[in-house]
């Protein structure tokens, strides 16, 4: 843990924020209930999702729980046994871990009704940007995307000036 402290910090913050916000939504909203924070632009809308981002694989997303577990274990191994990462890499991988764990917990423990059948593996989504008709998402999704942005920035900063000149 001493080797990559920002990794563990980002993962913990992402996971805690994700789970607290989902808990708040489940305790305070009925399924499909919406609360406009900025009418027609941004709402809190409680929905469940059995698929991945943008409801991909929602017909049979049961394998996604195992994917989130594998990604989480891989990232933990990287931070624990791997090299000391630069700050942006620590933050990037940490946020991705926090998001993967947050959605993974949902996939292993949450159930919802789909076509009048109870299905395990539902993720709670509630962030609803209506201005651009974007799919409803959650804090875990934000963390994963934030982590990807950190890693992209780190990859551009990590290139040496000579390799950029040669187009590599």
C-alpha positions in Angstrom: 0.0 0.0 0.0 2.9 2.3 0.6 4.1 1.9 -3.0 1.1 3.4 -4.7 -0.9 5.3 -2.1 -2.9 7.5 -4.5 -4.2 4.3 -6.1 -5.7 3.1 -2.9 -7.0 6.5 -2.0 -8.7 7.0 -5.4 -10.2 3.5 -5.3 -11.6 4.0 -1.7 -13.1 7.4 -2.5 -14.7 6.1 -5.8 -16.1 3.0 -4.1 -17.4 4.9 -1.1 -19.0 7.7 -3.1 -20.6 5.2 -5.5 -22.1 3.0 -2.8 -23.3 5.9 -0.7 -25.0 7.6 -3.6 -26.6 4.4 -4.7 -27.8 3.7 -1.2 -29.3 7.2 -1.0 -31.1 6.7 -4.3 -32.5 3.3 -3.4 -33.7 4.6 0.0 -35.3 7.8 -1.2 -36.7 7.0 -4.7 -39.1 4.6 -6.2 -37.9 2.7 -9.3 -38.3 5.0 -12.4 -38.9 8.1 -10.1 -37.2 11.2 -11.3 -36.2 14.4 -9.6 -35.3 17.3 -11.9 -32.4 19.3 -10.6 -32.3 21.4 -13.8 -35.6 20.7 -15.7 -34.9 19.1 -19.0 -31.1 19.1 -18.5 -30.1 17.1 -15.5 -32.3 14.8 -13.3 -31.8 12.1 -10.7 -33.7 9.1 -12.2 -33.7 5.8 -10.4 -33.3 2.9 -12.9 -31.6 -0.5 -12.9 -29.4 -1.9 -15.6 -28.5 -5.5 -16.2 -26.1 -4.7 -18.9 -22.8 -2.7 -19.3 -22.4 0.9 -20.2 -25.3 2.3 -22.3 -27.2 -0.9 -21.5 -25.0 -3.0 -23.8 -25.4 -6.8 -23.2 -28.5 -6.2 -21.1 -30.1 -9.4 -22.5 -27.5 -11.6 -20.7 -25.1 -9.5 -18.7 -24.5 -12.1 -16.0 -20.9 -12.6 -17.1 -20.2 -8.9 -16.3 -20.0 -9.7 -12.6 -17.1 -12.0 -13.3 -15.5 -9.4 -15.6 -15.7 -6.8 -12.9 -14.2 -9.2 -10.4 -11.3 -10.1 -12.7 -10.6 -6.4 -13.5 -10.7 -5.6 -9.8 -8.3 -8.4 -8.9 -6.0 -7.5 -11.8 -5.8 -3.9 -10.7 -5.2 -4.8 -7.1 -2.4 -7.1 -8.1 -0.9 -4.3 -10.3 -0.9 -1.8 -7.4 0.3 -4.3 -4.8 2.9 -6.3 -6.7 3.7 -4.0 -9.7 6.1 -1.1 -10.0 5.6 2.3 -8.4 3.3 4.1 -10.7 3.4 7.8 -11.5 0.6 9.9 -9.8 -1.7 10.1 -12.8 -1.5 6.3 -13.3 -2.2 5.7 -9.6 -5.2 7.9 -9.8 -6.4 6.4 -13.1 -6.1 2.8 -12.1 -7.5 3.6 -8.6 -10.6 5.3 -10.0 -11.1 2.4 -12.4 -10.9 0.0 -9.5 -13.3 2.0 -7.4 -15.8 2.0 -10.3 -15.3 -1.7 -11.1 -15.8 -2.6 -7.4 -18.9 -0.4 -7.1 -20.7 -1.9 -10.1 -19.3 -5.3 -9.2 -20.9 -5.2 -5.8 -24.2 -4.3 -7.4 -23.9 -7.2 -9.9 -23.2 -9.8 -7.2 -25.8 -8.6 -4.7 -28.6 -6.6 -6.3 -31.7 -8.1 -7.8 -34.4 -6.5 -10.0 -37.4 -7.4 -12.0 -36.9 -8.0 -15.7 -39.9 -9.1 -17.8 -41.6 -10.1 -14.5 -38.7 -12.3 -13.4 -36.3 -11.6 -10.6 -32.7 -11.2 -12.0 -29.5 -10.9 -10.0 -26.9 -8.6 -11.4 -28.6 -5.2 -11.6 -26.7 -2.0 -11.3 -28.3 1.1 -9.8 -28.1 4.1 -12.2 -29.5 7.5 -11.5 -27.5 10.3 -13.1 -29.7 11.4 -16.0 -28.4 14.1 -18.5 -31.5 14.7 -20.6 -30.1 17.7 -22.6 -28.2 15.3 -24.8 -30.4 12.2 -24.3 -27.5 10.4 -22.6 -28.1 7.0 -21.0 -28.6 7.1 -17.2 -25.4 6.2 -15.3 -23.9 6.2 -11.8 -20.8 7.4 -9.9 -19.0 4.2 -10.6 -19.3 4.9 -14.3 -18.0 8.4 -13.7 -15.0 7.0 -11.8 -14.2 4.5 -14.6 -14.2 7.3 -17.2 -12.3 9.6 -15.0 -9.7 6.9 -14.6 -9.4 6.4 -18.3 -8.9 10.1 -18.8 -6.1 10.1 -16.2 -4.4 7.2 -18.0 -4.7 8.9 -21.4 -3.1 12.1 -20.0 -0.4 10.0 -18.3 0.3 8.2 -21.5 0.8 11.4 -23.4 3.0 12.9 -20.7 5.0 9.7 -20.4 6.1 9.8 -24.1 9.6 11.1 -24.5 10.1 14.1 -26.8 12.2 12.1 -29.2 9.5 9.4 -29.7 7.0 12.2 -30.4 9.2 13.7 -33.0 9.5 10.4 -34.8 5.7 9.9 -34.6 5.9 6.9 -32.3 
